[in-house]
Amino acid sequence: TGYPADVEQTIIDAKLGWNWIGYTPQYSMEINSALSDIPDGNATFIKSQSGYSEYYGEYGWYGTLQGLDPHEGYVAYFTQDTPFTYVGSSLLSTSSVTPVKYTDDSFDVDPSDYEYNATLTTSVELDGEKVDADNYTLVAYNKNAYVGNTKPLLLPFNGQTIFPLMVYGNEEQYELTFKLYDKNQDMYYDIEEKMTYYPDMRAGDGFNPLALSAYSYPTSTTLNAAYPNPFNPSTTISYSIHKEGIVNLQVYNIQGRKVKTLVNTYQDIGSYDVMWDANGLSTGIYIVQMVSGDFVSTQKLVLIK
């Protein structure tokens, strides 16, 4: 039991660098109102477990952390020693905020499952075009596990669309990979860039976001698993090429004799499917070989009749 803090008399004595700071009011406030006692530029960054905001000079605080709430703690970076107080209850009627959700429940991440977090202010291009539509979600992965996701956010002071991403981890470092998800098409696009995750790292801001590049076309040449396999009498062989050129797809029997040429032609960058009908051939093991430039790959196919 106890009494609420006297908000206007309770001084938060922040020091140069990173500070854990509490929030003394008994009600939520919009972030620019809550931090209005901090002199211009004395604090540049603040984050909670689930969102963050950066200070952009005359434009104020912008990010996914749009308000401060009772019973929550925050981490903030100060450029110099700064004692401050939160504004008093006289502003309650004009400074409360209804938070906007910038994450996608399809890729749910519980911040309390993780010891560390980090923030990445990114921009995303798909096939060279800026992504700004709300049907897209940027998803971060540690191997195959979701460790963060965000929707696009338009910054009104410069017209820049960013993807303000918080990522999580229980390790000191790991390889962070990304995909772009299009909800309208129910499609994932690979993102070329990878990076090493470190606890509490910050990358990019609203003026200079970290650039990520997604592609709807292949970024590598691959021979994918045939389906079905084993098969009778036909199977579909899929492959992708990331450089245009001659593609040669041949089928050999187990003795090494060629039984079928499936593809032998110049092809553009893209993904392809070709069906092989083995009607007339006997049960057994066959080998499909793909050659495209320096790329050579083989796969075993099993025909069962």
FIVEXDREN-667478 format. One record per residue (C-alpha): residue in three letters; x, y, z. Coordinates in steps of 0.001 Angstrom, whole numbers, padded with zeros to 6 digits, always signed. Layout:
ALAXYZ
...
END
This chain:
THR+000000+000000+000000
GLY+001079+003576-000367
TYR+000368+006883-002048
PRO+000767+007953-005701
ALA+003931+009887-006402
ASP+003672+013660-006610
VAL+004351+013742-010324
GLU+005488+017366-010599
GLN+007792+017060-007584
THR+009308+013646-008408
ILE+012536+014335-010300
ILE+013943+011707-012679
ASP+017700+012251-012502
ALA+018858+010960-015901
LYS+022586+010783-016647
LEU+024564+010956-019896
GLY+024078+007691-021790
TRP+021549+004920-021249
ASN+019086+005152-018357
TRP+016368+002922-017000
ILE+013542+005294-016162
GLY+010209+004737-014441
TYR+006945+006475-015201
THR+005335+008240-012216
PRO+001884+009406-013459
GLN-001137+007192-012773
TYR-002480+007598-016324
SER-001190+007129-019866
MET+000120+010092-021857
GLU+001114+010783-025420
ILE+004907+010605-025594
ASN+005553+014211-026673
SER+003455+015506-023777
ALA+004958+013095-021256
LEU+008556+014040-022134
SER+007963+017742-022716
ASP+010066+018737-019681
ILE+013220+017336-021304
PRO+015130+020156-023089
ASP+015337+019908-026858
GLY+017880+017276-027897
ASN+018809+016118-024368
ALA+017166+012737-025058
THR+017220+011063-028467
PHE+015819+007564-028053
ILE+013425+005643-025794
LYS+012140+002063-025902
SER+009926-000333-023994
GLN+009697-004104-024378
SER+007462-003762-027421
GLY+008093-000414-029104
TYR+010495+002492-029533
SER+010571+006133-030534
GLU+013279+008544-031688
TYR+013539+012284-031234
TYR+013642+014310-034463
GLY+014375+017825-033251
GLU+011624+020297-034076
TYR+009359+017425-035192
GLY+009330+015664-031823
TRP+009120+011956-030963
TYR+008071+009462-033639
GLY+007968+005674-033661
THR+005926+002693-032528
LEU+006101+003827-028885
GLN+003456+006545-029009
GLY+002582+006875-025339
LEU+003916+006131-021858
ASP+001892+003981-019443
PRO+001723+003474-015658
HIS+003591+000478-014209
GLU+005928+000326-017219
GLY+009681+000895-017345
TYR+011648+002364-020217
VAL+015218+002625-021451
ALA+016209+006061-022777
TYR+019383+007574-024168
PHE+020389+011048-022944
THR+023022+013229-024567
GLN+023807+014927-021250
ASP+022870+014803-017564
THR+019209+015839-017404
PRO+016937+016037-014350
PHE+013291+016176-015433
THR+009746+015540-014271
TYR+006690+014263-016078
VAL+003968+016818-016727
GLY+001152+017044-014181
SER-002429+015829-014278
SER-003662+019155-015635
LEU-002861+017879-019154
LEU-004669+014580-018707
SER-007667+015537-020801
THR-005584+016442-023866
SER-002552+014173-023762
SER-003832+010597-023519
VAL-003230+008341-026546
THR-004758+005235-028071
PRO-001762+003236-029329
VAL-001667+002111-032955
LYS-000551-001502-033374
TYR+002345-001872-035800
THR+002842-005628-035460
ASP+001094-008511-037234
ASP-000526-011198-035045
SER+000247-013781-037736
PHE+003889-013616-036630
ASP+003308-013292-032896
VAL+006353-012718-030699
ASP+006108-012454-026903
PRO+008816-010004-025723
SER+008743-011545-022241
ASP+010185-014759-023706
TYR+013455-012963-024427
GLU+016169-011352-022356
TYR+017374-008897-025002
ASN+015969-006736-027770
ALA+017269-004450-030497
THR+015796-001838-032857
LEU+016144-001491-036626
THR+014651+001471-038482
THR+014454+000119-042019
SER+013121+000880-045473
VAL+012160-001907-047873
GLU+012215-002106-051660
LEU+010490-004855-053653
ASP+012052-005328-057084
GLY+013508-001817-056793
GLU+010242-000111-055796
LYS+009663+001396-052327
VAL+007193-000582-050208
ASP+004665+001544-048322
ALA+001344-000347-048432
ASP-000199-001680-045229
ASN-000675-005192-046631
TYR+003071-005794-046236
THR+004783-007054-043079
LEU+008527-007177-042507
VAL+009374-010368-040604
ALA+012667-011129-038824
TYR+013965-014643-038172
ASN+016514-016444-036032
LYS+016817-019593-038135
ASN+013131-020543-038606
ALA+011784-018796-035497
TYR+009994-015437-035651
VAL+011888-012847-033583
GLY+010115-009673-034686
ASN+007761-008120-037213
THR+006432-004685-038145
LYS+004076-002878-040504
PRO+005043+000301-042419
LEU+004951+003697-040678
LEU+004738+007012-042569
LEU+006811+009806-041048
PRO+004838+013016-041704
PHE+007797+015362-041383
ASN+009725+013960-044376
GLY+007264+011681-046202
GLN+009529+008672-045618
THR+007908+005271-045073
ILE+009872+003178-042604
PHE+009491-000295-041133
PRO+010282+000250-037417
LEU+011388-003207-036327
MET+012071-004540-032829
VAL+013863-007902-032742
TYR+014464-010194-029800
GLY+016956-012787-028617
ASN+018288-014792-025699
GLU+021715-015065-027304
GLU+024496-012499-027366
GLN+024539-012734-031157
TYR+023045-014694-034030
GLU+022420-014337-037778
LEU+019317-012241-038370
THR+017429-012846-041635
PHE+014316-011209-043088
LYS+011330-011832-045354
LEU+008654-009516-046701
TYR+005122-010899-046441
ASP+002293-009724-048701
LYS-001019-010446-046969
ASN-003090-009751-050095
GLN-001197-012342-052145
ASP-000339-014631-049185
MET+003236-014581-050518
TYR+006700-014280-048998
TYR+009574-012476-050676
ASP+013175-013197-049772
ILE+015285-010284-048550
GLU+018891-010279-049654
GLU+020456-008610-046609
LYS+021429-010467-043444
MET+023010-009063-040303
THR+024400-010126-036957
TYR+022106-009457-034014
TYR+023567-007882-030876
PRO+021583-007017-027712
ASP+020456-003358-027603
MET+021874-002549-031021
ARG+020320+000324-032995
ALA+020476+000630-036763
GLY+019047+003372-038977
ASP+016707+006284-038263
GLY+013899+008135-040013
PHE+016280+010167-042167
ASN+018756+007368-042919
PRO+016928+004037-042610
LEU+018647+000700-043018
ALA+017878-000324-046627
LEU+016524-003836-047251
SER+015905-005297-050713
ALA+013218-007904-051446
TYR+012804-009681-054755
SER+009913-011468-056423
TYR+012419-013181-058698
PRO+015064-015723-057581
THR+018283-014542-055970
SER+020040-017890-056502
THR+020009-020811-058928
THR+018446-023932-057429
LEU+017140-027353-058427
ASN+014187-028034-056165
ALA+012834-031383-054995
ALA+010699-033095-057640
TYR+007090-033858-056727
PRO+005877-036511-056434
ASN+008933-038659-055823
PRO+008628-041692-055973
PHE+006244-041255-058916
ASN+004174-043101-061508
PRO+004280-042258-064350
SER+004961-038497-064175
THR+006596-036006-061850
THR+007165-032235-061860
ILE+010682-030840-061595
SER+011010-027232-060397
TYR+014040-024978-060629
SER+015031-021312-060405
ILE+017756-019317-062139
HIS+019079-015939-061032
LYS+021119-015269-064191
GLU+019746-015576-067693
GLY+021485-018123-069922
ILE+021380-021635-071336
VAL+019644-024154-069067
ASN+020168-027863-069661
LEU+017973-030407-067831
GLN+018672-034054-068627
VAL+017448-037379-067215
TYR+019781-040402-067034
ASN+019185-043985-066010
ILE+021242-045666-063306
GLN+023742-046880-065921
GLY+024431-043270-066940
ARG+022603-043359-070269
LYS+020580-040309-071202
VAL+016873-041156-071485
LYS+015313-037699-071823
THR+016215-034065-072505
LEU+013689-031950-070643
VAL+015174-028478-071222
ASN+017983-027252-073447
THR+017384-023590-074206
TYR+018128-019982-073226
GLN+015951-018801-070322
ASP+015439-015525-068490
ILE+015718-015054-064723
GLY+012805-016785-063019
SER+011294-019959-061610
TYR+010201-022822-063857
ASP+008335-026125-063700
VAL+008729-028976-066168
MET+006817-032261-066143
TRP+008538-035522-066994
ASP+006295-038318-068228
ALA+008215-041585-067828
ASN+005541-043722-069478
GLY+007262-046473-071409
LEU+010264-046653-069067
SER+010800-049424-066550
THR+010666-049189-062768
GLY+013947-047980-061329
ILE+016140-045103-060219
TYR+016793-042189-062543
ILE+019011-039139-062178
VAL+018002-035652-063292
GLN+020896-033234-063863
MET+020613-029447-064194
VAL+023386-027321-065689
SER+023159-023517-065890
GLY+026423-021620-066286
ASP+028680-022738-063422
PHE+025735-024288-061565
VAL+025494-028097-061668
SER+023068-030108-059532
THR+021627-033621-059608
GLN+018660-035316-057989
LYS+017557-038940-057659
LEU+014103-039848-058992
VAL+012347-043146-058280
LEU+009871-044531-060825
ILE+007572-047192-059353
LYS+005017-049013-061520
END
